[in-house]
């Protein structure tokens, strides 16, 4: 290769590495990643970049998308993404961060969740540059002798380096032997696919490093590891989690996504931009500069973030509508113009009346009667803009009544 060509290749490799480093918490080892990127630039052969997903729940939230956006960046740089659906490992469940043995999922649960995952990840990834694998393809055919041979490659002491295993052992909490096999199976994914790079959250460090260790044991080239920070939820403190209720689901309604995004703490806005959006490095740097100079109001930055989230998952039209809805309802304190009409079934009325709790569940505003009662007690329910305070109350609905729960759920009632 001529000197001029080498210089151009080095510049391109450094350009790629700058994009790849964006938001990364740790690269192990960085020199190896540099070598791989440079080799890819010189040869024109794309890197195989791996992410494993265990379909333990059907929905993906913004916190999950941090590593998926990083995969999209790799795709835009010309590399090949390998998505491993853990239909085999998902039946065991990742013990990372767990204080007890996880309930094993049925094959039906795993398959159903996997289909939902695929639909959602392609809101971010380019399907043409994504290969989907199921790790049952190589894990299911393994014989017991193969499993024993695999287990012999890692010591119990190495497994006990994991904090969750150590803590459970010291606290006298049970650890099932099959849980030790989870990181081994995840590592075998990298062996089977000859992955060049594996992505994961910082809480996955032990698991993804196991891929490097097993690739070496099986005589292959070892993958580089890129770890992404965990994204705090809407409370600004705890990791985003559906169980904690501090999440934004990418399949939620546009108004819900926008409204939730507006509750992100100001101090976390730039991190959300950096980790979970497709905003460029240049745009991000300009936002940061304007915030520091005080030439832009944090509210406007947050509205831009909310608009970006809705635009990414529902399109620009939905983003514009959600922003207008927010301005109308929350900034101007007015009712939205596009309230959906709900016809109350006659069978639900008793002497023309209906329990408010029942109405909220019929509308889908609450998943259960207890949630509906709690919302009423907390002052979250209004009827014709009047707060309702009696969780046992009944009322006689009139045509055109407006019922509201929280800041984003409205319905216009019909009784005809």
N, C-alpha and C positions, 0 to 999 in steps of 0.2 A: 504493500500500500504506500502511495506517495505521501510525502510530508503534508501537502495541502489537504489531501483526502483524510489523513489521520486527524489533522486539526479540526476539520469540519465534523468528523465523527465524534471527537471529544466534546465539541461544543453541543452537538445534538444530545449526547449522553448526559451532559451536565444540565441541559434544559429539561430533559425528562426527569432527572433526579430531583431537580428543584420542585417540580410538580408532585412527584411521588412523596417527597418529604413533608409536603404541606399537612400540618396537623398531626403528623405521626408522633407517637410517644416514644417509640424505640424501634431501631432496626438492628437485627442480629443476624450476622455481623454486617455492618454497613459496607465494609470493603468488598465483601462478597457480592452484595447487591450491585455495587458500582461495576464490578467485573462482569456480572451477568448482563447488565444494561449495555455496557460498552460492546460486549460480544454480540448482542442482539442487533445493535446499530450497525456494526461492521458486517455481519453476515446477512442481515435482513430477516433472520429467523425470529419470530415473536417469542417472548417468554410465556410459559404456562403459569398463570397466576391463579392460585387456588383459594377457595373459601368453602368451608364446610358448614352446612345448615342442618340442624336437627329439628325436624318439624314437630316440636313439642307443643306448639300452640298455633292456632290458625292465622293470627293477625301479626303483621309487621308494623312496628311503630318507628318514629323518627330516630330513636336511639339505635335500633337495628340497622338503619340505613347508613350509619357512619362508614362502616367497612364496605358497604355496597357502592357508595359514592366513590370510594377509593378505587374499587374495581373498575368503575366507569372511567376514571382517569387513566387507568392502565389501558383500557380499550381504546380510548381516544389517542393514546400514544402508539397504538398499533399492536398491542399484545393480546394474547388469547386468555380468556377467563374460563376457569374450570369451577363450576358449582357442583359440590357434592351434596346431594340430598341424603341425609343420614337415615335412610329407611331401616338400616340394620342397627346402627348405634342409637337411633332414636327410641328403639324398644327398651334400651337400658336406661338412657338418660344421662346427661353430663352431670357428674357429681360436683362440678366447680361451684364453690360458694354455698354448698348445701350442708345443712347440719344433720341431715338424715338421709337414708336411702330413698331415692326417688321412686315413685310409682311407675311401673313399666307400662308403656302404652301398647295398645293392641295394634296389629298390623293395619286394621281398618282406619284407626285414628291417624296413624302415621301417613297413610296414603292420602287420606282426605286433606290433612293439613299440608302435605307436600304439594298438592295441586293448587291450593290457595297461595302458597309461597311462590310458586312459579309465576302465577298470574301477577302477583304484586312486585316481584323483583324486576320484571320486565317493564315496569313503569320507570325504571332507572337504567337498567342495563340494555345494551344493544344485543338483541337475540342472535344476530348474524355473527357476533364475536363471542358468543357464550356457548359452552358445551355443558350439558347437564348430565351428571352421572348419579347413579344410585349405588351406595357402597355395599349393598347386598350382592352386587355383581361379583366382587372378589372376596368378600368376607364369608358369605354363605357357603361357598364350595370348600372352605378350609377344613381339613380333617382335624381330628383331635391331636394327632401327631404334629400338625402344622401349628396348632395353638400352643402346645407345650414348647415347641421350638421357639415360637415368638415370645412366650413368657420367660424363657431362659435368657433372653437378651437384656432384661432389665431387672435390677435388684429390688427387693422390698424396701431397702433403705432409700433408694431413689424415689420410689413411690411415696414414701412417707415425708419427702421434702415438701409435698403439697400441704399448704396450711390447713385446708379443709379436712384432709385425712388426719393430720397431726392433732388438730383441735378435737376432732371427734374421738380419736383414740384416747387422748388425755382426759376427756370428759366422760369416758366410759360409754360413749354412744356407739352403736354397732356400725361396722363397715363390712358390707358384703364383698366377697372375693370378686364377684363379677364387676364391681365398680372399678377395680384395678385395671380391668381390660379396656375401659373406655379410652384412655389416652393411647393405649397400644393400637386399638382399632383406628383411631383418628390418624395415628402415625402411619398405619398401613395404607391409608388413602393416598398419602404422599408417595409411598413406595410404588403403589400400583399405577399412579398417573404420572410418575416422574416429574413432579411439580418443581418449578424453579423458584417460586416465591409463594409463601402462604401468608394470608392475612388473618387477623383476629383481634379481639379486644384485649386490653391489658390483663384482664382476668383469665385469658386463655393462654397465657405465656407457657405454662407447663405443657399443655396439650400440643401446641404448635411446635415447640422445641423437640417434642418426642418424634415428630416427623423427621427432623434433621438427624436425630440419633438413629432412627431405624433405617433411613436411607443409607447412612454410613454402614450400618451393620449388614445391609443387604447388597453392599458394593456399588451403590449408585452415587451420583453427584448430589450434594446436599443442598437443600433449598435455603434461601434467605427468608427471614421472618420479619414481617412488618406489623407492629402492634399499634392499634389505635386507641386513644383514650376513651373511657366510658363517658357518655353524655348524661349530665345531670337532668333530672326531670323538671317539670314546671315549678316545683318547690325550690329549685336551685341548690338542693343539698343532696338528696338521694339519687342513685342511679335511676334513669327512666325505666319505669316498670308498670305494666298494666295492673298488677296486683296492688301497687301503691296508689294507683289512680292519678299519677303525675305524668301521663303520657299523651302524645298526639299520634293517633293511628293514621297511616297514610291512606286508608280506605274510608275514613270518616267523611261526613258531609262537608262541603266547602266552608259553610258558615261555622261549623264546629271547629275545623282546623284553624280557620282565621281567628276565631274568638279565643281558642286555647293559646295560640301563638302570642296573642296580645297580653297574656298573663306571664310570659317568660320574664324573669328578673332582668333588669337593665344590664347588670353586670355579666350576664351570660349571653347577651345577644350576639356579640362578635364570635363567640365560640360556636353558637348554633350556625351562624353564617359559614364559618370556616369548615365545620365538621359535617354539616348536613344539607348543604345547598350546592347548586352548580354555579354560584357566583364566582367570577374569576379572581385570581390573586390581585390583579390590578384594581378591580372594583372594591375588593375587601380592604386593601391598603388605603384607598381613597376614603372609604367610610370611616375607618379608624382615625385617619387624619382629621376629618371634619368633626368627629366627636371630640377629639382632643382639643381642637381649636374652638369648639363651641359654636361652629357655624351651621350645625344641623341639630335639630331637637331629637333626643332619644326616642320620643314617641314616633317620629317620622321614620327613624331607622327600624323600629319594631314593626311599623305598618308595612314597610318594605319587606321585612322578613316574613310576615304573615302572608303577604301577597305572593311572595316567592314560593312558599310551601304549597299554597293552593294551586298556583300556576303549574308547578312541577307534577302534581298528582291529579289535577282535574282540568288543566288547560287555562289559557289566558282569559277567556271569557268568564269562566267560573270565578277566577281570581278577582277580576274587576267587579263582578256582582257581589262577591263576599265582602269586598272592601266597602262598597257602597252600602251594603246591609249594615256593616259595623258602624259606619259614619251615621247612618240614619237612626239606628237603634240606640247606640251608646254615646255618641258625641252630641247628637241633636235631641236625644231622649224622646224619640218618636217611634211609633209602631212601624214595622216594615210594611211595604206595599204588597209583598208577594206571599202573604200568609196562606198556607194550604187550608182547604176546607175539609172538615171531618164530619161525616154524617153519623150521628149516634144511632145505632140499631134500636129499633122500637122494643125489642126483647130485653134490652138492658134497662129500660125505664120501668119504674114502679110508681104508679099514680103520677106519672109525668116527671118523676125525680130520679136522680142518679147519685150514688155516693161519689164524692170528689176523688177519693182514692181509686175507685174502680175506673173513673174517667181517665185518670192519668196513666193507668196501665193500658187501657184500651188505645190511647193515643200513642203508646210506645214511649212516653216521656219517662216512665219508670219501669224497670224490669220486674218489680215485685210490689205487693201492697206495702211491705215494710219500708221499701225505698220511697214510695209515694208518701207515706205518713211522715217519714223523716224529713222529706223536702217541705212538706206543709209546716211542720213544727219549726223548721229552720227559717221560715218566712220566704221560701223560694217560689211559692205559687201565687199567681195573681189571676183574678177573674175580672175582666173589663178594667184592668189596671188597679184593682183593689186587692190588697194582700189578703189571702185566706189563712186563717189561723187554727181552724178546727179540723183535726185529722179524721174525725168521725162524721164530719158534716155532709149533708145532702143538699142538692140544690136543683131547681127546676130550670133546665136549660132553655134559652130563648134563641131564636134564629139570629145568627150573626154575632153571638157572644165570642169574645176573645179570651182564650185561656193561655197562660204563659207559665213556664217553669224554668227557673234560672234565667240566664241572660240570652239564651240562644234558641229556646224551644217555644214556638208559638203555634196555635191552631185556631181557626175560625170554625165555630160549631154550626151544624145544620140539624134541624129536627124535623124537617118535612119528610 
